[in-house]
Amino acid sequence: MRPHKIRYYLERRDPDLEQKKAEILVVYKQVQIINEDPERGPESEKMTTVCVDEKPGIQALATTAADRPPRAGRHRQWARDYEYVRLGTLSLLSGIDLHTGQIVGIVRPRHRSREFIELLELLDASYPRDWKIRLVVDNHSSPCPKRLAGT
């Protein structure tokens, strides 16, 4: 293979990719305009934009010995033993409000649609009932539940 001689060596599988990219960029530009104009803040429009993402497979580790405090003349920083115990993996799901910077997140042992719905319910509870919440979501790793597909 000679990828330096090929214009695109990554295959584009989505024929609507350009349109989807344009729509996402419009959303981010709208957020920028609202954030720069204090009179058009999210409170005045009763809407917010939340960017949601997930990080599955985070290693949960525990140390085998307590951290040692710094000592004058010997150690300038806290010392930590190199041994650890592996406690499995965790999944982090979070959303950041692009207007206020507020982060809403959950950490769960599994990564399923059920946890994604839990995050959406938590986000819904974080804002007043009359607010519109726009979500920017990538292709979530777990399949989209049928009851959310139509909303």
VEXLUMDREN-275329 format. One line per 10 residues: number of its first residue (from 1); for each residue z, x, y of C-alpha. Coordinates in nm, 4 decimals, decimal comma. Each point is the difference from the previous one (the first is absolute). Layout:
<sites>
NUM) Z/X/Y | ...
</sites>
This chain:
<sites>
1) 0,0000/0,0000/0,0000 | -0,0687/0,1042/0,3547 | 0,1908/-0,2425/0,2207 | -0,0784/0,2026/0,3130 | -0,3690/-0,0887/-0,0467 | 0,0585/-0,3710/-0,0500 | 0,0568/-0,2256/0,2960 | 0,2390/-0,2373/-0,1827 | 0,1211/0,1123/-0,3367 | 0,2678/-0,2692/-0,0132
11) -0,1352/-0,3277/-0,1232 | 0,0397/-0,2998/0,2298 | 0,0696/-0,3005/-0,2167 | 0,0720/-0,2633/0,2653 | -0,3140/-0,1261/0,1753 | 0,2129/-0,1534/0,2790 | 0,1888/0,3224/0,0753 | -0,1448/0,0492/0,3494 | 0,0826/-0,3570/0,1049 | 0,3549/0,0283/-0,1365
21) 0,0544/0,3304/0,1817 | -0,1185/-0,1568/0,3259 | 0,2366/-0,2969/-0,0415 | 0,2995/0,2287/-0,0615 | -0,0878/0,2155/0,3012 | -0,0147/-0,3136/0,2169 | 0,3511/-0,0957/-0,1129 | 0,1353/0,3455/0,0862 | -0,1767/-0,0072/0,3394 | 0,1582/-0,3409/0,0738
31) 0,3417/0,1454/-0,0849 | -0,0637/0,2910/0,2365 | -0,1037/-0,2342/0,2837 | 0,3084/-0,2190/-0,0481 | 0,2333/0,3010/-0,0142 | -0,1468/0,1564/0,3166 | 0,0220/-0,3192/0,2114 | 0,3664/-0,0956/0,0559 | -0,0929/-0,3542/0,1094 | -0,1861/-0,0636/-0,3276
41) 0,2758/0,1235/-0,2295 | 0,0428/-0,1496/-0,3480 | 0,2815/-0,2260/0,1306 | -0,2367/-0,1718/0,2460 | -0,2524/-0,0811/-0,2738 | 0,2580/-0,0776/-0,2718 | -0,1832/0,2147/-0,2496 | 0,0393/0,3378/-0,1592 | -0,2073/0,2343/-0,2134 | 0,1620/0,1595/-0,3036
51) -0,1575/0,2800/-0,2031 | 0,1115/-0,0191/-0,3655 | -0,0257/0,2740/-0,2607 | 0,1604/0,1068/-0,3261 | 0,1050/0,3236/-0,1658 | 0,0495/-0,0429/-0,3747 | 0,1364/0,2684/-0,2300 | 0,2583/0,1653/0,2260 | 0,2209/0,2263/-0,2109 | 0,3696/-0,0887/0,0132
61) 0,1967/0,3233/-0,0390 | 0,3712/0,0816/-0,0069 | 0,1568/0,3401/0,0460 | 0,2206/0,1485/-0,2729 | 0,2413/0,1689/0,2427 | 0,1313/-0,0819/0,3449 | -0,1664/0,1615/0,3022 | 0,1818/0,3067/0,1323 | 0,0782/0,0182/0,3738 | -0,1120/0,2963/0,2122
71) 0,2303/0,3027/0,0198 | 0,0277/0,2415/0,2885 | -0,1838/0,3212/-0,0781 | -0,1401/-0,1213/-0,3340 | -0,1928/-0,3272/0,0259 | -0,1305/-0,1543/0,3207 | -0,1051/-0,3263/-0,1641 | 0,1245/-0,2388/-0,2638 | -0,0708/0,1374/-0,3482 | -0,1305/-0,2257/-0,2748
81) -0,0180/0,0822/-0,3686 | -0,3515/0,0084/-0,1470 | 0,0893/-0,2106/-0,3043 | -0,0423/-0,3757/0,0102 | 0,0044/-0,3074/-0,2226 | -0,3030/-0,2264/-0,0039 | 0,0941/-0,3671/0,0341 | -0,3469/-0,1532/-0,0363 | -0,2341/-0,1268/0,2686 | 0,0218/-0,2533/0,2817
91) -0,2522/-0,1915/0,2055 | 0,0161/-0,0257/0,3801 | -0,1679/-0,2913/0,1797 | 0,0214/-0,0132/0,3785 | -0,1530/-0,1441/0,3100 | 0,0077/0,1395/0,3538 | -0,0321/-0,2202/0,3054 | -0,2715/0,1705/0,2059 | 0,1386/-0,1432/0,3260 | 0,3708/0,0831/-0,0332
101) 0,0114/0,2670/-0,2711 | 0,2465/-0,2072/-0,2051 | -0,0215/0,0811/-0,3725 | 0,0734/-0,2508/-0,2748 | 0,0058/0,1381/-0,3517 | 0,1251/-0,0400/-0,3526 | 0,0576/0,2478/-0,2831 | -0,0308/-0,1383/-0,3513 | -0,0219/0,1505/-0,3494 | -0,3309/-0,1770/-0,0720
111) -0,3302/-0,0460/0,1808 | -0,1352/-0,3509/-0,0527 | -0,1260/-0,2988/0,1952 | 0,3536/-0,1397/-0,0098 | 0,1283/0,2883/0,2118 | -0,2893/-0,0404/0,2445 | 0,0860/-0,3696/0,0419 | 0,3617/0,1017/0,0603 | -0,1117/0,2317/0,2812 | -0,2126/-0,2764/0,1539
121) 0,2954/-0,2409/-0,0082 | 0,2200/0,2654/0,1628 | -0,2600/0,0525/0,2725 | -0,0264/-0,3750/0,0553 | 0,3781/-0,0238/0,0396 | -0,0006/0,2864/0,2546 | -0,1910/-0,1980/0,2639 | 0,0466/-0,3427/0,1615 | -0,1644/-0,2935/-0,1795 | -0,2555/-0,0622/0,2778
131) -0,1339/0,3580/-0,0012 | -0,3345/0,0971/-0,1487 | 0,0211/0,3105/-0,2209 | -0,3235/0,1936/-0,0542 | 0,0088/0,2300/-0,3010 | -0,2088/0,3115/-0,0493 | 0,0095/0,0611/-0,3759 | -0,1942/0,2398/-0,2189 | -0,0989/-0,0791/-0,3571 | 0,3483/-0,0425/-0,1420
141) 0,0366/0,1630/-0,3424 | 0,1319/-0,3132/-0,1659 | -0,2326/-0,3003/-0,0261 | 0,0117/-0,2510/0,2843 | 0,1813/-0,3162/-0,1104 | -0,2033/-0,3191/-0,0071 | 0,2320/-0,1838/0,2358 | -0,0585/0,2657/0,2687 | -0,3750/0,0244/-0,0480 | -0,0661/-0,3186/0,1973
151) 0,2346/0,0785/0,2923
</sites>
